[in-house]
Amino acid sequence: MSGDCIFCRIVRHESPADIEYEDDEVVAFKDIYPKAPVHMLIVPRRHIASLATATPADRETLGHCLLVARTLGERTGYAERGYRVSLNTGPEGGQVVYHIHLHFTAGRRAARA
């Protein structure tokens, strides 16, 4: 399915999205089904199906995604107050789109584990 998923189309600007950040490696856009007042998805431009299929060659891309989350925290004003970054993997982990993506959420107090 590489290259034809909805996130690949968004990355290529072939499908609409409310893009909040993009660079040579990733695109971040608002989730169309937000679970918090601020909910964005951080998506690598290169198709990686899931964390379960990631390889050591994906290390820099995945690390860059985390640094983009930090940037989003600063841009949204939540850097000091806090935000959540999560990654769903596989059907039982809640992954719906099989293009790896991080959820950046803020504006709602997280439940304690």
The first five atom37 places (N, CA, C, CB, O) and aatype in JSON, in Angstrom:
{
  "aatype": [12, 15, 7, 3, 4, 9, 13, 4, 1, 9, 19, 1, 8, 6, 15, 14, 0, 3, 9, 6, 18, 6, 3, 3, 6, 19, 19, 0, 13, 11, 3, 9, 18, 14, 11, 0, 14, 19, 8, 12, 10, 9, 19, 14, 1, 1, 8, 9, 0, 15, 10, 0, 16, 0, 16, 14, 0, 3, 1, 6, 16, 10, 7, 8, 4, 10, 10, 19, 0, 1, 16, 10, 7, 6, 1, 16, 7, 18, 0, 6, 1, 7, 18, 1, 19, 15, 10, 2, 16, 7, 14, 6, 7, 7, 5, 19, 19, 18, 8, 9, 8, 10, 8, 13, 16, 0, 7, 1, 1, 0, 0, 1, 0],
  "atom_mask": [
    [1, 1, 1, 1, 1],
    [1, 1, 1, 1, 1],
    [1, 1, 1, 0, 1],
    [1, 1, 1, 1, 1],
    [1, 1, 1, 1, 1],
    [1, 1, 1, 1, 1],
    [1, 1, 1, 1, 1],
    [1, 1, 1, 1, 1],
    [1, 1, 1, 1, 1],
    [1, 1, 1, 1, 1],
    [1, 1, 1, 1, 1],
    [1, 1, 1, 1, 1],
    [1, 1, 1, 1, 1],
    [1, 1, 1, 1, 1],
    [1, 1, 1, 1, 1],
    [1, 1, 1, 1, 1],
    [1, 1, 1, 1, 1],
    [1, 1, 1, 1, 1],
    [1, 1, 1, 1, 1],
    [1, 1, 1, 1, 1],
    [1, 1, 1, 1, 1],
    [1, 1, 1, 1, 1],
    [1, 1, 1, 1, 1],
    [1, 1, 1, 1, 1],
    [1, 1, 1, 1, 1],
    [1, 1, 1, 1, 1],
    [1, 1, 1, 1, 1],
    [1, 1, 1, 1, 1],
    [1, 1, 1, 1, 1],
    [1, 1, 1, 1, 1],
    [1, 1, 1, 1, 1],
    [1, 1, 1, 1, 1],
    [1, 1, 1, 1, 1],
    [1, 1, 1, 1, 1],
    [1, 1, 1, 1, 1],
    [1, 1, 1, 1, 1],
    [1, 1, 1, 1, 1],
    [1, 1, 1, 1, 1],
    [1, 1, 1, 1, 1],
    [1, 1, 1, 1, 1],
    [1, 1, 1, 1, 1],
    [1, 1, 1, 1, 1],
    [1, 1, 1, 1, 1],
    [1, 1, 1, 1, 1],
    [1, 1, 1, 1, 1],
    [1, 1, 1, 1, 1],
    [1, 1, 1, 1, 1],
    [1, 1, 1, 1, 1],
    [1, 1, 1, 1, 1],
    [1, 1, 1, 1, 1],
    [1, 1, 1, 1, 1],
    [1, 1, 1, 1, 1],
    [1, 1, 1, 1, 1],
    [1, 1, 1, 1, 1],
    [1, 1, 1, 1, 1],
    [1, 1, 1, 1, 1],
    [1, 1, 1, 1, 1],
    [1, 1, 1, 1, 1],
    [1, 1, 1, 1, 1],
    [1, 1, 1, 1, 1],
    [1, 1, 1, 1, 1],
    [1, 1, 1, 1, 1],
    [1, 1, 1, 0, 1],
    [1, 1, 1, 1, 1],
    [1, 1, 1, 1, 1],
    [1, 1, 1, 1, 1],
    [1, 1, 1, 1, 1],
    [1, 1, 1, 1, 1],
    [1, 1, 1, 1, 1],
    [1, 1, 1, 1, 1],
    [1, 1, 1, 1, 1],
    [1, 1, 1, 1, 1],
    [1, 1, 1, 0, 1],
    [1, 1, 1, 1, 1],
    [1, 1, 1, 1, 1],
    [1, 1, 1, 1, 1],
    [1, 1, 1, 0, 1],
    [1, 1, 1, 1, 1],
    [1, 1, 1, 1, 1],
    [1, 1, 1, 1, 1],
    [1, 1, 1, 1, 1],
    [1, 1, 1, 0, 1],
    [1, 1, 1, 1, 1],
    [1, 1, 1, 1, 1],
    [1, 1, 1, 1, 1],
    [1, 1, 1, 1, 1],
    [1, 1, 1, 1, 1],
    [1, 1, 1, 1, 1],
    [1, 1, 1, 1, 1],
    [1, 1, 1, 0, 1],
    [1, 1, 1, 1, 1],
    [1, 1, 1, 1, 1],
    [1, 1, 1, 0, 1],
    [1, 1, 1, 0, 1],
    [1, 1, 1, 1, 1],
    [1, 1, 1, 1, 1],
    [1, 1, 1, 1, 1],
    [1, 1, 1, 1, 1],
    [1, 1, 1, 1, 1],
    [1, 1, 1, 1, 1],
    [1, 1, 1, 1, 1],
    [1, 1, 1, 1, 1],
    [1, 1, 1, 1, 1],
    [1, 1, 1, 1, 1],
    [1, 1, 1, 1, 1],
    [1, 1, 1, 1, 1],
    [1, 1, 1, 0, 1],
    [1, 1, 1, 1, 1],
    [1, 1, 1, 1, 1],
    [1, 1, 1, 1, 1],
    [1, 1, 1, 1, 1],
    [1, 1, 1, 1, 1],
    [1, 1, 1, 1, 1]
  ],
  "atom_positions": [
    [[0.79, -1.2, 0.0], [0.0, 0.0, 0.0], [0.84, 1.27, 0.0], [-0.9, -0.01, 1.17], [0.31, 2.38, 0.06]],
    [[2.09, 1.1, -0.06], [3.02, 2.23, -0.03], [2.66, 3.25, -1.1], [4.44, 1.74, -0.22], [2.49, 2.91, -2.27]],
    [[2.56, 4.5, -0.7], [2.37, 5.58, -1.64], [0.93, 5.92, -1.99], [0.0, 0.0, 0.0], [0.7, 6.96, -2.6]],
    [[-0.05, 5.08, -1.64], [-1.43, 5.36, -2.04], [-2.37, 5.56, -0.86], [-1.94, 4.24, -2.89], [-3.58, 5.68, -1.06]],
    [[-1.85, 5.61, 0.36], [-2.73, 5.8, 1.51], [-3.12, 7.28, 1.61], [-2.03, 5.32, 2.82], [-2.53, 8.13, 0.95]],
    [[-4.1, 7.58, 2.44], [-4.59, 8.94, 2.59], [-3.49, 9.88, 3.06], [-5.76, 8.98, 3.58], [-3.43, 11.03, 2.61]],
    [[-2.61, 9.42, 3.96], [-1.55, 10.3, 4.44], [-0.52, 10.58, 3.36], [-0.87, 9.69, 5.66], [0.02, 11.69, 3.3]],
    [[-0.23, 9.62, 2.49], [0.67, 9.87, 1.36], [0.06, 10.93, 0.45], [0.95, 8.57, 0.57], [0.77, 11.8, -0.06]],
    [[-1.24, 10.85, 0.24], [-1.91, 11.85, -0.62], [-1.89, 13.24, 0.03], [-3.37, 11.42, -0.9], [-1.73, 14.24, -0.67]],
    [[-2.06, 13.3, 1.34], [-1.99, 14.59, 2.04], [-0.57, 15.15, 1.93], [-2.4, 14.43, 3.53], [-0.39, 16.33, 1.64]],
    [[0.42, 14.32, 2.15], [1.82, 14.74, 2.06], [2.12, 15.32, 0.69], [2.76, 13.56, 2.35], [2.86, 16.3, 0.57]],
    [[1.53, 14.72, -0.35], [1.75, 15.2, -1.73], [0.8, 16.34, -2.11], [1.58, 14.05, -2.71], [0.82, 16.81, -3.25]],
    [[-0.01, 16.79, -1.16], [-1.0, 17.86, -1.39], [-2.04, 17.46, -2.43], [-0.3, 19.15, -1.83], [-2.55, 18.31, -3.16]],
    [[-2.35, 16.18, -2.51], [-3.39, 15.68, -3.41], [-4.74, 15.54, -2.71], [-2.98, 14.33, -4.0], [-5.78, 15.49, -3.35]],
    [[-4.71, 15.49, -1.38], [-5.93, 15.46, -0.57], [-5.87, 16.63, 0.39], [-6.09, 14.09, 0.2], [-4.79, 17.0, 0.84]],
    [[-7.02, 17.21, 0.71], [-7.01, 18.4, 1.57], [-6.67, 18.07, 3.02], [-8.35, 19.08, 1.52], [-6.98, 17.0, 3.53]],
    [[-6.02, 19.02, 3.66], [-5.71, 18.93, 5.09], [-5.38, 20.33, 5.57], [-4.53, 17.93, 5.37], [-4.9, 21.17, 4.81]],
    [[-5.63, 20.57, 6.84], [-5.3, 21.85, 7.46], [-3.88, 21.73, 8.0], [-6.33, 22.23, 8.59], [-3.67, 21.38, 9.17]],
    [[-2.91, 22.02, 7.15], [-1.49, 21.82, 7.48], [-1.0, 22.93, 8.39], [-0.63, 21.76, 6.19], [-1.17, 24.11, 8.1]],
    [[-0.38, 22.53, 9.49], [0.15, 23.46, 10.48], [1.67, 23.57, 10.42], [-0.27, 23.02, 11.87], [2.24, 24.55, 10.88]],
    [[2.33, 22.56, 9.85], [3.8, 22.54, 9.78], [4.21, 21.59, 8.67], [4.44, 22.12, 11.16], [3.58, 20.55, 8.47]],
    [[5.27, 21.94, 7.94], [5.86, 20.98, 7.03], [7.3, 21.36, 6.75], [5.06, 20.9, 5.73], [7.67, 22.54, 6.76]],
    [[8.11, 20.34, 6.5], [9.49, 20.52, 6.1], [9.83, 19.4, 5.13], [10.45, 20.52, 7.34], [8.93, 18.74, 4.61]],
    [[11.1, 19.17, 4.88], [11.51, 18.16, 3.9], [11.19, 16.73, 4.33], [12.98, 18.28, 3.64], [11.11, 15.84, 3.49]],
    [[11.0, 16.51, 5.64], [10.8, 15.15, 6.14], [9.39, 14.82, 6.61], [11.73, 14.91, 7.25], [8.96, 13.67, 6.51]],
    [[8.67, 15.82, 7.13], [7.36, 15.55, 7.73], [6.34, 16.62, 7.38], [7.49, 15.45, 9.24], [6.67, 17.72, 6.95]],
    [[5.08, 16.25, 7.59], [3.96, 17.19, 7.49], [3.12, 16.99, 8.76], [3.09, 16.94, 6.16], [2.89, 15.86, 9.19]],
    [[2.68, 18.1, 9.35], [1.8, 18.03, 10.52], [0.51, 18.77, 10.18], [2.49, 18.64, 11.8], [0.54, 19.89, 9.67]],
    [[-0.61, 18.13, 10.47], [-1.9, 18.72, 10.13], [-2.92, 18.38, 11.21], [-2.39, 18.22, 8.76], [-2.74, 17.45, 11.99]],
    [[-3.99, 19.17, 11.23], [-5.05, 18.97, 12.23], [-5.78, 17.66, 11.95], [-6.04, 20.15, 12.23], [-6.1, 17.34, 10.81]],
    [[-6.04, 16.92, 13.03], [-6.81, 15.68, 12.93], [-8.27, 16.03, 12.64], [-6.69, 14.83, 14.25], [-8.82, 16.94, 13.27]],
    [[-8.88, 15.33, 11.7], [-10.28, 15.65, 11.38], [-11.26, 15.11, 12.43], [-10.65, 15.07, 10.01], [-12.43, 15.48, 12.43]],
    [[-10.77, 14.24, 13.32], [-11.58, 13.74, 14.44], [-10.84, 14.03, 15.74], [-11.86, 12.21, 14.29], [-10.37, 13.1, 16.4]],
    [[-10.73, 15.3, 16.12], [-9.9, 15.65, 17.28], [-10.41, 15.05, 18.58], [-9.81, 17.15, 17.42], [-11.61, 14.98, 18.84]],
    [[-9.45, 14.62, 19.4], [-9.75, 14.06, 20.72], [-9.37, 15.04, 21.84], [-9.0, 12.73, 20.92], [-9.49, 14.72, 23.02]],
    [[-8.91, 16.23, 21.46], [-8.51, 17.28, 22.4], [-8.66, 18.62, 21.68], [-7.04, 17.06, 22.93], [-8.77, 18.65, 20.46]],
    [[-8.66, 19.73, 22.44], [-8.76, 21.04, 21.8], [-7.69, 21.27, 20.72], [-8.66, 22.12, 22.84], [-7.97, 21.91, 19.71]],
    [[-6.49, 20.77, 20.94], [-5.43, 20.8, 19.92], [-5.09, 19.35, 19.62], [-4.16, 21.61, 20.41], [-4.66, 18.62, 20.51]],
    [[-5.27, 18.93, 18.38], [-4.97, 17.55, 17.99], [-4.44, 17.57, 16.56], [-6.23, 16.63, 18.11], [-5.17, 17.81, 15.61]],
    [[-3.14, 17.31, 16.45], [-2.49, 17.28, 15.14], [-1.81, 15.93, 14.94], [-1.47, 18.43, 14.99], [-1.46, 15.24, 15.89]],
    [[-1.65, 15.58, 13.68], [-0.94, 14.37, 13.31], [0.39, 14.77, 12.68], [-1.79, 13.48, 12.34], [0.44, 15.65, 11.82]],
    [[1.45, 14.12, 13.1], [2.78, 14.35, 12.54], [3.11, 13.13, 11.69], [3.88, 14.58, 13.68], [3.22, 12.02, 12.21]],
    [[3.26, 13.35, 10.39], [3.36, 12.26, 9.42], [4.66, 12.38, 8.62], [2.14, 12.26, 8.48], [4.91, 13.43, 8.02]],
    [[5.48, 11.34, 8.61], [6.66, 11.39, 7.74], [6.24, 11.43, 6.27], [7.59, 10.17, 8.01], [5.24, 10.81, 5.89]],
    [[6.99, 12.13, 5.46], [6.7, 12.15, 4.03], [6.92, 10.77, 3.42], [7.58, 13.2, 3.31], [6.19, 10.36, 2.52]],
    [[7.92, 10.06, 3.92], [8.21, 8.72, 3.41], [7.26, 7.73, 4.08], [9.7, 8.32, 3.67], [7.09, 7.76, 5.3]],
    [[6.66, 6.87, 3.29], [5.7, 5.9, 3.82], [6.41, 4.84, 4.67], [4.91, 5.22, 2.68], [7.27, 4.11, 4.18]],
    [[6.03, 4.78, 5.93], [6.43, 3.72, 6.86], [5.1, 3.23, 7.41], [7.45, 4.23, 8.01], [4.36, 4.01, 8.02]],
    [[4.79, 1.97, 7.23], [3.45, 1.48, 7.58], [3.13, 1.62, 9.06], [3.32, 0.04, 7.18], [2.05, 2.09, 9.41]],
    [[4.05, 1.21, 9.94], [3.79, 1.3, 11.38], [5.09, 1.16, 12.14], [2.78, 0.21, 11.83], [6.13, 0.87, 11.55]],
    [[5.03, 1.37, 13.43], [6.22, 1.18, 14.26], [6.67, -0.27, 14.19], [5.94, 1.6, 15.72], [7.87, -0.56, 14.3]],
    [[5.73, -1.18, 14.02], [6.06, -2.61, 13.94], [6.9, -2.95, 12.72], [4.79, -3.43, 13.94], [7.6, -3.96, 12.71]],
    [[6.83, -2.13, 11.69], [7.6, -2.4, 10.48], [8.79, -1.44, 10.31], [6.7, -2.31, 9.26], [9.52, -1.54, 9.33]],
    [[8.97, -0.53, 11.25], [10.09, 0.42, 11.18], [11.41, -0.33, 11.32], [9.96, 1.5, 12.28], [11.49, -1.37, 11.98]],
    [[12.43, 0.21, 10.69], [13.76, -0.41, 10.73], [14.77, 0.61, 11.27], [14.19, -0.9, 9.31], [14.43, 1.78, 11.45]],
    [[15.99, 0.17, 11.53], [17.01, 1.13, 11.97], [17.21, 2.28, 10.97], [18.34, 0.41, 12.17], [17.64, 3.37, 11.37]],
    [[16.91, 2.06, 9.71], [17.04, 3.12, 8.71], [16.01, 4.25, 8.95], [16.86, 2.55, 7.3], [16.17, 5.34, 8.41]],
    [[14.98, 3.98, 9.73], [13.94, 4.97, 10.02], [14.24, 5.8, 11.27], [12.6, 4.27, 10.19], [13.46, 6.69, 11.62]],
    [[15.35, 5.53, 11.93], [15.69, 6.17, 13.21], [15.66, 7.7, 13.11], [17.08, 5.71, 13.67], [15.03, 8.35, 13.94]],
    [[16.32, 8.26, 12.12], [16.38, 9.72, 12.02], [15.0, 10.33, 11.74], [17.35, 10.14, 10.92], [14.66, 11.38, 12.29]],
    [[14.23, 9.69, 10.89], [12.89, 10.19, 10.58], [12.01, 10.18, 11.83], [12.23, 9.35, 9.46], [11.31, 11.15, 12.1]],
    [[12.05, 9.09, 12.58], [11.22, 9.0, 13.78], [11.67, 10.0, 14.84], [11.26, 7.58, 14.35], [10.85, 10.6, 15.53]],
    [[12.98, 10.17, 14.98], [13.5, 11.17, 15.91], [13.08, 12.58, 15.49], [0.0, 0.0, 0.0], [12.75, 13.41, 16.34]],
    [[13.11, 12.83, 14.2], [12.7, 14.14, 13.7], [11.22, 14.4, 14.01], [12.94, 14.23, 12.18], [10.85, 15.53, 14.33]],
    [[10.4, 13.37, 13.92], [8.97, 13.52, 14.26], [8.82, 14.01, 15.7], [8.22, 12.18, 14.08], [7.98, 14.87, 15.97]],
    [[9.62, 13.48, 16.61], [9.55, 13.92, 18.0], [9.99, 15.37, 18.16], [10.41, 13.02, 18.88], [9.4, 16.12, 18.95]],
    [[11.0, 15.78, 17.43], [11.43, 17.17, 17.5], [10.39, 18.11, 16.89], [12.77, 17.35, 16.79], [10.25, 19.25, 17.34]],
    [[9.67, 17.65, 15.89], [8.57, 18.44, 15.34], [7.47, 18.59, 16.4], [8.0, 17.78, 14.05], [6.86, 19.65, 16.51]],
    [[7.23, 17.54, 17.17], [6.25, 17.64, 18.26], [6.67, 18.74, 19.24], [6.1, 16.28, 19.0], [5.83, 19.51, 19.71]],
    [[7.94, 18.8, 19.53], [8.46, 19.87, 20.41], [8.17, 21.23, 19.8], [9.99, 19.69, 20.66], [7.73, 22.15, 20.49]],
    [[8.42, 21.38, 18.51], [8.15, 22.64, 17.81], [6.66, 22.99, 17.88], [8.6, 22.54, 16.34], [6.31, 24.15, 18.11]],
    [[5.8, 21.99, 17.68], [4.35, 22.24, 17.77], [3.97, 22.69, 19.18], [3.56, 20.98, 17.38], [3.11, 23.55, 19.35]],
    [[4.6, 22.1, 20.18], [4.35, 22.52, 21.56], [4.67, 23.99, 21.75], [0.0, 0.0, 0.0], [3.92, 24.72, 22.41]],
    [[5.79, 24.42, 21.18], [6.18, 25.83, 21.29], [5.22, 26.72, 20.5], [7.62, 26.02, 20.78], [4.79, 27.76, 21.0]],
    [[4.89, 26.32, 19.29], [4.02, 27.14, 18.43], [2.61, 27.28, 18.97], [3.97, 26.55, 17.04], [1.96, 28.32, 18.78]],
    [[2.12, 26.25, 19.64], [0.75, 26.29, 20.15], [0.65, 26.89, 21.55], [0.17, 24.89, 20.15], [-0.45, 27.08, 22.07]],
    [[1.79, 27.18, 22.16], [1.78, 27.74, 23.5], [1.67, 26.7, 24.61], [0.0, 0.0, 0.0], [1.42, 27.06, 25.76]],
    [[1.85, 25.45, 24.29], [1.74, 24.4, 25.3], [3.08, 23.85, 25.76], [0.91, 23.28, 24.76], [3.12, 22.88, 26.52]],
    [[4.17, 24.43, 25.31], [5.49, 23.91, 25.67], [5.67, 23.85, 27.19], [6.58, 24.77, 25.05], [6.21, 22.87, 27.71]],
    [[5.26, 24.87, 27.89], [5.42, 24.92, 29.35], [4.3, 24.18, 30.08], [5.46, 26.36, 29.83], [4.55, 23.52, 31.1]],
    [[3.08, 24.28, 29.57], [1.93, 23.66, 30.24], [1.89, 22.16, 30.05], [0.63, 24.26, 29.73], [1.45, 21.42, 30.93]],
    [[2.36, 21.7, 28.89], [2.4, 20.28, 28.61], [1.49, 19.85, 27.48], [0.0, 0.0, 0.0], [0.49, 20.5, 27.18]],
    [[1.87, 18.76, 26.88], [1.14, 18.18, 25.76], [1.45, 16.69, 25.75], [1.52, 18.86, 24.4], [2.32, 16.22, 26.48]],
    [[0.72, 15.96, 24.91], [0.92, 14.52, 24.81], [1.29, 14.17, 23.38], [-0.35, 13.74, 25.26], [0.75, 14.73, 22.42]],
    [[2.22, 13.24, 23.25], [2.61, 12.69, 21.95], [2.41, 11.18, 22.05], [4.1, 13.06, 21.56], [2.98, 10.53, 22.93]],
    [[1.6, 10.62, 21.14], [1.35, 9.18, 21.2], [1.42, 8.59, 19.8], [-0.03, 8.88, 21.84], [1.29, 9.28, 18.79]],
    [[1.61, 7.28, 19.78], [1.77, 6.55, 18.53], [1.02, 5.24, 18.65], [3.28, 6.3, 18.19], [1.35, 4.42, 19.5]],
    [[0.01, 5.04, 17.84], [-0.77, 3.8, 17.84], [-0.14, 2.82, 16.86], [-2.26, 4.08, 17.48], [0.23, 3.19, 15.75]],
    [[-0.03, 1.56, 17.28], [0.58, 0.54, 16.44], [-0.3, -0.7, 16.38], [1.98, 0.18, 16.97], [-0.61, -1.31, 17.4]],
    [[-0.7, -1.05, 15.18], [-1.48, -2.26, 14.97], [-2.94, -2.11, 15.35], [0.0, 0.0, 0.0], [-3.32, -1.13, 15.99]],
    [[-3.75, -3.08, 14.96], [-5.2, -2.99, 15.19], [-5.58, -2.93, 16.67], [-5.89, -4.17, 14.56], [-6.48, -2.18, 17.04]],
    [[-4.92, -3.69, 17.52], [-5.26, -3.65, 18.93], [-4.66, -2.44, 19.63], [-4.77, -4.92, 19.61], [-5.06, -2.11, 20.75]],
    [[-3.72, -1.78, 18.98], [-3.15, -0.55, 19.52], [-3.88, 0.69, 19.03], [0.0, 0.0, 0.0], [-3.51, 1.81, 19.39]],
    [[-4.91, 0.5, 18.22], [-5.72, 1.62, 17.76], [-5.28, 2.25, 16.45], [0.0, 0.0, 0.0], [-5.81, 3.29, 16.07]],
    [[-4.33, 1.64, 15.74], [-3.9, 2.2, 14.46], [-4.97, 1.97, 13.41], [-2.56, 1.59, 14.01], [-5.42, 0.84, 13.21]],
    [[-5.38, 3.04, 12.74], [-6.42, 2.97, 11.72], [-5.82, 3.17, 10.34], [-7.52, 4.02, 11.98], [-6.16, 2.45, 9.4]],
    [[-4.92, 4.15, 10.21], [-4.25, 4.41, 8.94], [-2.84, 3.82, 9.03], [-4.2, 5.95, 8.62], [-2.09, 4.13, 9.96]],
    [[-2.5, 2.96, 8.07], [-1.2, 2.29, 8.11], [-0.13, 3.08, 7.37], [-1.31, 0.89, 7.51], [0.44, 2.65, 6.37]],
    [[0.1, 4.27, 7.93], [1.22, 5.15, 7.6], [1.57, 5.74, 8.96], [0.86, 6.29, 6.47], [0.77, 6.47, 9.54]],
    [[2.74, 5.42, 9.46], [3.09, 5.81, 10.83], [2.82, 7.3, 11.05], [4.57, 5.5, 11.11], [3.1, 8.13, 10.18]],
    [[2.27, 7.63, 12.21], [1.96, 9.02, 12.53], [1.89, 9.19, 14.04], [0.64, 9.47, 11.88], [1.43, 8.3, 14.76]],
    [[2.36, 10.33, 14.49], [2.3, 10.66, 15.9], [1.12, 11.59, 16.12], [3.61, 11.31, 16.38], [0.86, 12.49, 15.32]],
    [[0.41, 11.37, 17.21], [-0.68, 12.25, 17.62], [-0.11, 13.27, 18.6], [-1.88, 11.45, 18.25], [0.47, 12.9, 19.62]],
    [[-0.29, 14.54, 18.3], [0.08, 15.62, 19.2], [-1.23, 16.17, 19.75], [0.94, 16.75, 18.48], [-2.04, 16.7, 18.99]],
    [[-1.44, 16.05, 21.07], [-2.67, 16.56, 21.67], [-2.34, 17.49, 22.83], [-3.58, 15.39, 22.14], [-1.36, 17.28, 23.55]],
    [[-3.16, 18.5, 23.0], [-2.95, 19.47, 24.08], [-4.28, 20.15, 24.4], [-1.87, 20.52, 23.69], [-5.23, 20.1, 23.62]],
    [[-4.31, 20.78, 25.56], [-5.49, 21.54, 25.94], [-6.47, 20.78, 26.78], [0.0, 0.0, 0.0], [-7.57, 21.26, 27.07]],
    [[-6.09, 19.59, 27.16], [-6.96, 18.77, 28.01], [-6.06, 18.01, 28.97], [-7.87, 17.79, 27.17], [-5.07, 17.4, 28.54]],
    [[-6.39, 18.04, 30.22], [-5.56, 17.36, 31.22], [-5.63, 15.85, 30.98], [-6.03, 17.71, 32.67], [-6.72, 15.29, 30.88]],
    [[-4.48, 15.21, 30.89], [-4.41, 13.79, 30.65], [-4.8, 13.02, 31.91], [-3.01, 13.38, 30.19], [-4.52, 13.45, 33.03]],
    [[-5.45, 11.89, 31.71], [-5.78, 11.01, 32.84], [-4.5, 10.42, 33.4], [-6.76, 9.88, 32.42], [-3.56, 10.14, 32.65]],
    [[-4.46, 10.23, 34.68], [-3.27, 9.63, 35.31], [-3.28, 8.14, 35.08], [-3.22, 9.95, 36.83], [-4.33, 7.48, 35.15]],
    [[-2.11, 7.6, 34.81], [-1.99, 6.16, 34.55], [-1.93, 5.4, 35.84], [-0.75, 5.86, 33.73], [-1.83, 4.17, 35.82]]
  ]
}
